Amino acid sequence: MTLSESGAAPAGEVVLEAVGLTKHFPVRGRLRDLFSRTPAVVHAVDDVSFALRRGRVTALVGESGSGKSTVARLLAQLHPRTAGDIRLHGTSTRVRGGRRFRSYVRRVQLILQDPFASLNPVHTVRYHLTRPLRIHGTAGRGAEELERALADLLTRVSLTPPERYLDAFPHELSGGQRQRVAIARALGADPEVLLADEPVSMLDVSIRLGVLNLLQDLKDRLDLAILYITHDIASARYFADETIVMYAGRMVEGGDSETVTQNPAHPYTRLLTDSAPDPERITGALSGADAARADRGGGEPPSLISPPAGCRFHPRCPHAMRRCVADAPPRLTVGDRPGHWTACWLYDPATVAADPPGSAAPDADPTVPPPPAFAGRADTGPREEAR
Ligand SMILES: Nc1ncnc2c1ncn2[C@@H]1O[C@H](COP(=O)(O)OP(=O)(O)OP(=O)(O)O)[C@@H](O)[C@H]1O
């Protein structure tokens, strides 16, 4: 029985939720920490909240080091969290190995970036797919049912005819075929949630679209809730229903993908969209390190051991005001589209009235226009988002 047949949750229902999720990694081996009462930590993820819904893709976008993978690993329960909560169907979950972990993993599966590393080169596709079917009790009763389940998995990821792939070793497959096997392996658990951590960034540009189309098709057919992690905001517009932008461990903007990518409110989101102007880029042009370099236009991200006070983007922001240096901005509703919010003081009229945008910018450049979503908003009252 597939999830869509099981009727476990109606379409659009929240399946998995991050609530104030926070992860600080201890920094080891620093001599001065021996004498310090507060040992240094990497503030990888701070106060991240969002919901994954059945039959919807949520993109988590940001440059390298912004905390995206750490969020995925927290949601997969591979890291213990420092603070916050993870709720599966509204129930708080904290699992550390054993049967409870297996039962959680059955419902929440992680797909990694590198299909070369995630498949063991000495085992066949059959081995990789049989294991999850057996572990999660979806292998059927006899050899015949197992064979049918294996063929079904390969067919779902368009590796057909299945018998051509079942006894192949990973090195006999292309990168795209390997990623399809990794996706089939995740589906073997019959999950409700897929956490896809840069699932196409290591693939040849010519086959990325095929794998993204496959994920979208699985979302529709199996009503999966998908978290799509990427540094490529252009692909988020194409592939995700909702987009959340992270910078230096914090969420800075969120809303429906069309609005966030076409009418970005936060100066950092603008930086990302300006360096990825072509939505077709997903099929060509920049990739990997080049894209990461382009994303960094306008400076470097801060140290996460001692992140900047206030808004973490202020040292790079052409519109920074004194308040940005001192206070972390709350989520403020922006624009006309429901659910569009940003954590930026530019959208708080009282702050802007007290201190003109750019007054605390590192290299204030009066020729840099404020974000379009900000234009004409100074007369509207602030609307703080309910979390
Ligand atoms: N196990 C760990 N121990 C210490 N620091 C870590 C650990 N894992 C991640 N970090 C740090 O946490 C921060 C966020 O890393 P993370 O991998 O989540 O970012 P990312 O946005 O996924 O980047 P990328 O796109 O390069 O994978 C980085 O500064 C990273 O060095």
Ligand as a Chemical Component Dictionary entry (heavy atoms), coordinates in Angstrom:
data_LIG
# 
_chem_comp.id                   LIG 
_chem_comp.type                 NON-POLYMER 
_chem_comp.pdbx_formal_charge   0 
_chem_comp.three_letter_code    LIG 
# 
loop_
_chem_comp_atom.comp_id 
_chem_comp_atom.atom_id 
_chem_comp_atom.alt_atom_id 
_chem_comp_atom.type_symbol 
_chem_comp_atom.charge 
_chem_comp_atom.model_Cartn_x 
_chem_comp_atom.model_Cartn_y 
_chem_comp_atom.model_Cartn_z 
_chem_comp_atom.pdbx_ordinal 
LIG N1  N1  N 0 29.714 18.411 12.724 1  
LIG C1  C1  C 0 30.029 19.702 12.709 2  
LIG N2  N2  N 0 30.890 20.215 13.625 3  
LIG C2  C2  C 0 31.205 21.527 13.637 4  
LIG N3  N3  N 0 30.710 22.435 12.765 5  
LIG C3  C3  C 0 29.855 21.977 11.823 6  
LIG C4  C4  C 0 29.477 20.602 11.745 7  
LIG N4  N4  N 0 28.601 20.456 10.701 8  
LIG C5  C5  C 0 28.446 21.696 10.161 9  
LIG N5  N5  N 0 29.201 22.594 10.834 10 
LIG C6  C6  C 0 29.292 24.043 10.568 11 
LIG O1  O1  O 0 27.971 24.545 10.582 12 
LIG C7  C7  C 0 27.822 25.568 9.599  13 
LIG C8  C8  C 0 26.662 25.220 8.703  14 
LIG O2  O2  O 0 27.038 24.079 7.910  15 
LIG P1  P1  P 0 26.054 23.359 6.900  16 
LIG O3  O3  O 0 26.794 22.217 6.273  17 
LIG O4  O4  O 0 24.790 23.060 7.589  18 
LIG O5  O5  O 0 25.798 24.499 5.812  19 
LIG P2  P2  P 0 25.194 24.360 4.345  20 
LIG O6  O6  O 0 24.387 25.577 4.121  21 
LIG O7  O7  O 0 24.523 23.047 4.189  22 
LIG O8  O8  O 0 26.493 24.400 3.455  23 
LIG P3  P3  P 0 26.837 23.517 2.145  24 
LIG O9  O9  O 0 25.931 24.006 1.062  25 
LIG O10 O10 O 0 28.287 23.850 1.894  26 
LIG O11 O11 O 0 26.618 22.084 2.528  27 
LIG C9  C9  C 0 29.163 25.669 8.873  28 
LIG O12 O12 O 0 29.884 26.730 9.458  29 
LIG C10 C10 C 0 29.810 24.344 9.162  30 
LIG O13 O13 O 0 31.222 24.481 9.158  31 
# 
loop_
_chem_comp_bond.comp_id 
_chem_comp_bond.atom_id_1 
_chem_comp_bond.atom_id_2 
_chem_comp_bond.value_order 
_chem_comp_bond.pdbx_ordinal 
LIG N1  C1  SING 1  
LIG C1  N2  SING 2  
LIG C1  C4  DOUB 3  
LIG N2  C2  DOUB 4  
LIG C2  N3  SING 5  
LIG N3  C3  DOUB 6  
LIG C3  C4  SING 7  
LIG C3  N5  SING 8  
LIG C4  N4  SING 9  
LIG N4  C5  DOUB 10 
LIG C5  N5  SING 11 
LIG N5  C6  SING 12 
LIG C6  O1  SING 13 
LIG C6  C10 SING 14 
LIG O1  C7  SING 15 
LIG C7  C8  SING 16 
LIG C7  C9  SING 17 
LIG C8  O2  SING 18 
LIG O2  P1  SING 19 
LIG P1  O3  DOUB 20 
LIG P1  O4  SING 21 
LIG P1  O5  SING 22 
LIG O5  P2  SING 23 
LIG P2  O6  DOUB 24 
LIG P2  O7  SING 25 
LIG P2  O8  SING 26 
LIG O8  P3  SING 27 
LIG P3  O9  DOUB 28 
LIG P3  O10 SING 29 
LIG P3  O11 SING 30 
LIG C9  O12 SING 31 
LIG C9  C10 SING 32 
LIG C10 O13 SING 33 
# 
